[in-house]
C-alpha cells in the first residue's frame, strides 16, 4: 500500500513540476509572480505527516536542483525544501485546530514559500552566488508570498481532494 502512495505522489509531483516548467514559468507577473510547484509542494507537505512532508520536500528539491535555470549547486534546493516541508508538516500535523482551518493552511503555505525563497537566497549568498540587489530580492520574495496568498485558495480544494484520494485508506469488511 505504501509503495502505491509513494508512486502516485511522485507521479503527481512530477506532473506539477512539468506543468510549472512548461506553462507557468513562461508567465511574467508583477513582483515576481508565483510558483505553482512550491504551492503544491508545501500544501501537500502540510496535509501529510512530517515524514511524508520531508520526502515530498526531498523530491521537489531534487527536481528543482535538476532545472537548467537553477543557479545554485546541486542539493541547495533539496536542503531548503526538506527543512521547510518537514517544518510545515510538523507544525500542522499534531494540531487539529490548524489542520481543520483552510485559512491557516493558506497562510502557512505563503509563509513557507517566503521562507524557502529567502533560505535559498541566504544559502546562495553564503556560497558566494550573485542573485542581484537586496531590494530586488526582497521585492521578489514578498511578491511571491502575496501571489501565493492569492492563488492558494483556488488550488487548495483540488490539492486536498487529490491528497485525500491517494492517502485515504479504506478498510474492506
KEKE-3310 file (N, C-alpha, C; in steps of 0.2 Angstrom, whole numbers, plus 5000, padded with zeros to 4 digits):
npx = (5004:5010:5019:5011:5006:5017:5022:5011:5011:5023:5022:5012:5018:5029:5021:5016:5027:5032:5022:5023:5036:5034:5023:5019:5031:5034:5026:5025:5023:5019:5030:5037:5029:5022:5025:5019:5023:5030:5019:5011:5019:5021:5008:5005:5014:5010:4997:5001:5010:5024:5035:5031:5030:5044:5049:5042:5047:5061:5060:5054:5064:5075:5070:5070:5083:5088:5084:5088:5089:5092:5102:5111:5122:5121:5109:5106:5093:5086:5090:5084:5071:5068:5069:5060:5048:5047:5045:5033:5024:5026:5022:5009:5004:5001:4991:4975:4967:4973:4974:4961:4958:4956:4960:4971:4980:4982:4989:5000:5006:5010:5019:5028:5033:5039:5049:5056:5061:5068:5077:5084:5090:5098:5107:5113:5120:5129:5137:5142:5135:5128:5113:5108:5102:5099:5087:5079:5078:5071:5059:5055:5053:5044:5033:5031:5026:5014:5007:5006:4997:4986:4983:4983:4971:4962:4968:4968:4957:4957:4970:4969:4959:4965:4976:4969:4963:4974:4980:4970:4965:4955:4946:4941:4927)
npy = (4994:5006:5008:5011:5023:5031:5030:5036:5049:5053:5053:5063:5074:5076:5078:5091:5098:5098:5105:5117:5121:5121:5129:5139:5145:5153:5163:5180:5189:5204:5209:5197:5185:5169:5152:5138:5125:5126:5130:5119:5109:5113:5113:5100:5094:5100:5094:5081:5069:5072:5064:5061:5074:5078:5069:5073:5086:5082:5076:5086:5096:5090:5089:5103:5106:5100:5108:5118:5131:5134:5142:5138:5126:5108:5101:5112:5117:5106:5104:5115:5114:5102:5105:5115:5109:5098:5106:5113:5102:5096:5106:5107:5095:5089:5097:5099:5110:5118:5110:5109:5121:5130:5143:5145:5136:5141:5153:5147:5140:5151:5158:5148:5147:5160:5159:5148:5153:5164:5157:5149:5160:5165:5154:5153:5166:5164:5154:5162:5165:5176:5185:5197:5213:5218:5224:5221:5207:5206:5212:5202:5191:5194:5198:5186:5179:5186:5184:5170:5169:5174:5164:5151:5149:5145:5134:5125:5116:5107:5101:5096:5087:5078:5073:5067:5057:5049:5046:5041:5027:5013:5002:4986:4976)
npz = (5000:5004:4994:4983:4987:4987:4974:4967:4972:4968:4955:4953:4958:4949:4938:4941:4942:4929:4923:4929:4924:4910:4907:4917:4921:4910:4911:4915:4929:4939:4952:4954:4953:4955:4961:4955:4958:4971:4978:4977:4983:4996:5001:4999:5008:5020:5022:5025:5035:5045:5040:5027:5022:5023:5014:5002:5001:4998:4986:4978:4979:4974:4960:4957:4959:4947:4937:4923:4925:4938:4949:4960:4968:4966:4976:4984:4983:4987:5001:5007:5004:5010:5024:5025:5021:5030:5041:5040:5039:5051:5060:5057:5059:5072:5077:5078:5077:5068:5057:5053:5048:5034:5030:5039:5033:5020:5024:5030:5019:5011:5020:5021:5008:5006:5016:5010:4998:5003:5011:5002:4995:5005:5008:4996:4995:5006:4999:4990:4978:4966:4967:4963:4967:4985:4987:4976:4977:4989:4985:4976:4984:4993:4984:4978:4989:4992:4979:4981:4992:4985:4975:4981:4988:4978:4973:4983:4986:4976:4977:4990:4988:4979:4987:4998:4991:4987:4999:5008:5016:5014:5023:5020:5024)
capx = (5000:5014:5023:5006:5005:5023:5022:5006:5013:5029:5019:5008:5023:5032:5017:5015:5034:5032:5017:5026:5041:5032:5017:5019:5037:5034:5021:5029:5018:5022:5033:5040:5024:5021:5027:5014:5026:5031:5012:5009:5024:5020:5001:5005:5018:5006:4992:5004:5014:5031:5040:5029:5032:5051:5050:5040:5052:5067:5058:5053:5070:5079:5068:5072:5090:5089:5082:5094:5089:5094:5109:5115:5124:5116:5107:5104:5085:5084:5091:5080:5064:5067:5068:5053:5042:5046:5043:5026:5021:5027:5018:5002:5002:4998:4987:4969:4964:4977:4973:4954:4957:4959:4964:4978:4984:4984:4994:5006:5009:5013:5025:5033:5036:5043:5055:5060:5065:5073:5083:5088:5095:5103:5112:5117:5124:5134:5141:5145:5131:5125:5106:5106:5102:5095:5080:5075:5077:5065:5053:5053:5051:5037:5029:5029:5022:5007:5004:5004:4991:4980:4982:4982:4964:4959:4971:4968:4952:4960:4976:4966:4955:4970:4979:4964:4962:4980:4982:4965:4965:4948:4946:4935:4925)
capy = (5000:5012:5009:5014:5030:5035:5031:5041:5055:5055:5055:5069:5079:5076:5082:5098:5101:5099:5110:5123:5122:5122:5134:5144:5149:5157:5169:5185:5193:5209:5207:5190:5180:5163:5146:5133:5119:5127:5130:5112:5105:5115:5111:5093:5093:5102:5089:5075:5068:5075:5060:5062:5081:5078:5065:5077:5091:5080:5075:5093:5100:5087:5091:5110:5106:5097:5113:5121:5138:5134:5145:5136:5120:5103:5100:5118:5117:5100:5105:5120:5111:5096:5108:5119:5105:5095:5110:5114:5096:5095:5111:5106:5088:5087:5102:5098:5117:5121:5105:5110:5128:5131:5150:5144:5132:5146:5157:5143:5139:5158:5159:5143:5149:5165:5156:5144:5158:5168:5152:5148:5165:5166:5149:5155:5171:5161:5151:5167:5166:5183:5185:5204:5218:5215:5227:5217:5201:5207:5213:5196:5186:5197:5197:5179:5177:5189:5180:5163:5170:5175:5158:5145:5147:5142:5127:5121:5111:5102:5098:5092:5081:5073:5071:5063:5051:5045:5044:5038:5020:5011:4995:4982:4971)
capz = (5000:5004:4988:4979:4988:4985:4967:4964:4974:4964:4948:4953:4959:4943:4933:4943:4940:4921:4921:4931:4919:4903:4906:4922:4921:4905:4913:4919:4933:4943:4958:4954:4951:4959:4959:4956:4961:4978:4982:4978:4987:5003:5003:5000:5014:5026:5023:5026:5041:5044:5036:5020:5021:5021:5007:4997:5000:4995:4979:4975:4979:4969:4954:4956:4958:4941:4932:4920:4927:4945:4950:4965:4967:4967:4983:4988:4984:4991:5008:5009:5004:5015:5030:5025:5020:5036:5047:5039:5040:5058:5064:5056:5060:5078:5080:5075:5075:5062:5051:5050:5046:5027:5030:5042:5028:5015:5027:5031:5013:5009:5024:5019:5001:5008:5020:5006:4994:5007:5013:4996:4993:5010:5007:4990:4997:5009:4995:4985:4972:4965:4965:4961:4973:4990:4987:4971:4980:4994:4981:4973:4989:4996:4979:4978:4995:4990:4974:4984:4996:4981:4971:4985:4990:4972:4972:4989:4986:4971:4980:4996:4986:4977:4993:5001:4986:4987:5006:5011:5016:5015:5025:5017:5029)
cpx = (5004:5017:5018:5006:5011:5024:5017:5008:5018:5027:5016:5013:5027:5028:5016:5022:5034:5027:5020:5031:5039:5027:5018:5025:5038:5030:5025:5023:5022:5025:5035:5035:5024:5024:5022:5017:5027:5024:5010:5013:5022:5013:5001:5008:5013:5000:4994:5007:5021:5036:5038:5031:5040:5053:5048:5045:5059:5065:5057:5060:5075:5077:5070:5079:5092:5088:5088:5094:5091:5101:5113:5117:5119:5115:5105:5096:5083:5085:5086:5073:5063:5065:5062:5047:5041:5043:5036:5022:5021:5022:5011:4999:4998:4992:4980:4966:4967:4975:4966:4953:4960:4963:4971:4982:4986:4990:5001:5010:5013:5019:5030:5037:5041:5050:5059:5064:5070:5079:5087:5093:5100:5109:5116:5122:5130:5139:5144:5142:5129:5118:5104:5106:5097:5087:5076:5074:5071:5059:5050:5050:5044:5032:5026:5025:5015:5004:5002:4998:4985:4979:4980:4975:4960:4962:4970:4963:4954:4965:4973:4963:4960:4974:4975:4963:4968:4981:4976:4965:4958:4949:4940:4934:4924)
cpy = (5006:5014:5013:5021:5034:5036:5036:5048:5058:5057:5062:5075:5081:5080:5089:5102:5103:5104:5117:5125:5124:5128:5140:5148:5154:5164:5174:5190:5199:5206:5200:5184:5175:5157:5140:5127:5120:5127:5123:5108:5107:5113:5104:5091:5095:5097:5082:5075:5071:5071:5061:5069:5081:5075:5069:5083:5089:5079:5082:5097:5097:5089:5099:5110:5104:5103:5116:5129:5139:5136:5142:5129:5114:5101:5106:5118:5111:5101:5110:5117:5105:5100:5112:5114:5101:5099:5112:5108:5095:5100:5110:5099:5086:5092:5102:5105:5120:5116:5107:5117:5129:5138:5149:5140:5137:5151:5153:5141:5145:5159:5154:5145:5155:5163:5152:5148:5162:5163:5150:5153:5166:5161:5151:5161:5169:5157:5155:5168:5173:5182:5192:5208:5215:5218:5223:5210:5201:5208:5206:5191:5188:5196:5190:5176:5180:5185:5173:5164:5171:5169:5152:5144:5143:5135:5122:5115:5105:5098:5093:5086:5076:5070:5065:5056:5046:5042:5041:5031:5018:5003:4991:4976:4964)
cpz = (5000:4998:4983:4980:4986:4978:4964:4966:4970:4957:4948:4954:4953:4938:4934:4941:4933:4919:4923:4926:4912:4902:4911:4922:4915:4906:4917:4922:4937:4949:4959:4952:4957:4957:4961:4960:4968:4981:4983:4983:4994:5005:5004:5007:5020:5027:5025:5033:5040:5040:5029:5018:5019:5015:5001:4996:4997:4988:4975:4974:4974:4962:4952:4955:4950:4935:4929:4922:4934:4945:4955:4963:4968:4974:4987:4989:4988:4999:5010:5009:5009:5022:5030:5025:5027:5041:5046:5041:5048:5062:5063:5058:5066:5081:5075:5073:5069:5056:5048:5048:5039:5027:5033:5037:5023:5018:5028:5025:5010:5013:5022:5012:5002:5011:5015:5001:4998:5010:5008:4994:4999:5010:5001:4991:5001:5005:4989:4978:4972:4963:4963:4968:4979:4990:4982:4974:4985:4991:4978:4978:4992:4991:4978:4983:4994:4985:4977:4988:4991:4977:4975:4987:4984:4971:4977:4989:4981:4974:4986:4994:4983:4982:4997:4997:4987:4994:5010:5011:5018:5017:5023:5022:5026)
residu = (UNK:UNK:UNK:UNK:UNK:UNK:UNK:UNK:UNK:UNK:UNK:UNK:UNK:UNK:UNK:UNK:UNK:UNK:UNK:UNK:UNK:UNK:UNK:UNK:UNK:UNK:UNK:UNK:UNK:UNK:UNK:UNK:UNK:UNK:UNK:UNK:UNK:UNK:UNK:UNK:UNK:UNK:UNK:UNK:UNK:UNK:UNK:UNK:UNK:UNK:UNK:UNK:UNK:UNK:UNK:UNK:UNK:UNK:UNK:UNK:UNK:UNK:UNK:UNK:UNK:UNK:UNK:UNK:UNK:UNK:UNK:UNK:UNK:UNK:UNK:UNK:UNK:UNK:UNK:UNK:UNK:UNK:UNK:UNK:UNK:UNK:UNK:UNK:UNK:UNK:UNK:UNK:UNK:UNK:UNK:UNK:UNK:UNK:UNK:UNK:UNK:UNK:UNK:UNK:UNK:UNK:UNK:UNK:UNK:UNK:UNK:UNK:UNK:UNK:UNK:UNK:UNK:UNK:UNK:UNK:UNK:UNK:UNK:UNK:UNK:UNK:UNK:UNK:UNK:UNK:UNK:UNK:UNK:UNK:UNK:UNK:UNK:UNK:UNK:UNK:UNK:UNK:UNK:UNK:UNK:UNK:UNK:UNK:UNK:UNK:UNK:UNK:UNK:UNK:UNK:UNK:UNK:UNK:UNK:UNK:UNK:UNK:UNK:UNK:UNK:UNK:UNK:UNK:UNK:UNK:UNK:UNK:UNK)
# end
